[in-house]
Amino acid sequence: MSCKDWSRNERGSTARPCRALAVHYPDVTEDQVTARLMRRMERQRRVVMREDPPLTWFIVDQMALYRQVGSPEVMAAQMNRLAEIASLPHVTIQVLPAVAHPANTSGFMVTDSAVLCEHARGSFVYTDDQSVSSLSHMFDTLRSECWPGSESLALFREVGGIWTGARAPSQTPTAAHA
């Protein structure tokens, strides 16, 4: 597969869940959806898929794995993509269990010198030391609550099977089943 074909394939499979989510914002135009999607794909290319990628650490909220965005096929493809990215040697992806946490209101990305916070109407970059330090601390706190990377990878594969109908969901332990 050529680089051009690979890129086209990646944009298609990775972009579908993002597009499916973006079109649900009120009063969003097709141009806005396309612009948001292109920015997201460019960030992924720059951070995860470049020749000499940095070590990266992602946290995914457990409920996002089960919240249907697009078709079941789109969700299964997204789970496969998460498993693929989580398998890269420079990437760690951990699942944050379904608990209350301070990042419920927005997603964010932390670097050494800046933090990008995304929310329903757009995004904002913080570069002041206090904000970067505070949000870095929040990320570390969230990370301490997450499942290990290997368990998170297994969960992506399990949930992918659920979305394809290949596996029944695991019974979540409760007091009645303990």
N, C-alpha and C positions, 0 to 999 in steps of 0.2 A: 504494500500500500504506500503510495507516495505521500510526502509531507502535506501536499495540497489536499489529497483525498482524506488523510487522517484529520486534518484541521476541519474540513467540511463535516466529517462524521462526528467529531467531537462537539462542534457547535450545535449540531442537530440534537444529539442525545443529551447533552448537558443543558442546553438552553431550554428545552421543553418545560421542565418543572419551573424554572425561573419565569418563563413567559406565562405559564398557566397561573402562577401566583400574581404576577404584575398586572394582569388584565382585570383583576378583581378590585383594584383601588378605585375609589369613586372619581369620576371625571377625568380619568386618565386617557390620553390620546395614544394612538398607535406610535406616533413619533416618540413620546415619552417612554412607552414600553420598550421600544427598540433601543433608545439611548441608555436606559437603565440596564438592559440586558447586555449591551455592548460593553458598558463599564464593568459589569460583573465578570464577564468572560475575559476581558483584558486583565483584570486583577488576578484571575485564576492563572492565566497564561504567564504573567509576570512573576507570580509568587511560587506556584507549584510546578509549572511545566517548562520552565526555562532550563537552559543547559547546565548552569551551576546554581541550583536552587538553594535557598537558605533552609536551615532547619525550621520547620513550621509546626505549630501546635494548634489544633482546632477543637472546639467543644460544640457538640450538637445536642440540642435539647431532645430528650427521649420522645416527647410528644410529637415532634416534627416528623419522626419516622412513621407515625401512624395517621397523621393528618393528611387526608387525601387532597393532593393538588394535581389536577389533571386526571388522567385515566389510571387504572391500576397498572397498565403497561408502563406509563410514565413513571409511576412510583417505583416499580420494580427496576427500571433502568436507573433511577436515581440511587437506589440502594446498591446496585452493582457498581455505580460510579463511586460512591462513598467507599465501598470495599476496595476498589481499585486504587483510589488515592491513598487510603489508609495503609495499603500494602507497600507504598513507596518507602524507601529507606530513610528519606529525609522528612517524612510526615508522620505525625502522631495525631490521630483523631480519637477523642474520647466522648462517650455519651454521658450526659448529665441526667441522672434519674429524674423522674417526674416529681420534683420537689420545688417549693417556692425558693426563688433566688433573686438577687438584686438586678439581674440582667433580663428579667421577664419583659421589660418595656422596649428593648431594642437589642440589636446585634451589634457587636463591635469587634474591631481588629486592632491589635496592639503591636507596635514596632518599638524599637529602642527610643525613638524620638517623637512618635506621633501615635494618635489613636483615631481611627475612623469609626464613628457611631452611625448606624443606619436605623432609620425609623420609617413610619408609614409615608411621610411626605418627602423624604430625601435622606441626605447624609450630611455630616459635619466632621471636619478634621480638627482635633485638639492637638496643639503643639506646646502649650505651656507646661512647665515642669510639674505643677501641682496636679493638673488633670491627667497627664500621662502617668504619673506615679500612682494616683488614686485608682485609675482604671486598670493599671497593671496589677495592683494589689487585688482588685475585684476579680480579675481573670485568674490569678493564683488561687484565690479562695474558691472560686468555682471549680477549678481543676482538682482541688483536693477532695471535692465531693463526687467526682466522676468515677465511672468504672474504668478499670485498666484498659489500655489500648487493645490487647488481645481479646478481651470480652466484648469490647465495642465492635471490633471487626466481626466477630462471630454474630453479634446482634444484627449488623447490617445484612449479613448473609441470610440469617433466619427471617428477618422482616422482608427481605427481597423474595424469599420463598412464599411468605404469606401473601404478598401482593400478586404473585403469579398463580396462587392457588395450589402450589406444590406442597405446602406444609400448613398444618393447622397451628394457630397461635399457641404458645406455651401457656400453661395455666400459671397465672401470677399467684404466688403464695399469699395466703391471707391467714388470719387467725383461725378461721374455720377449717383450713386445710393443713395447718401445722401439726 
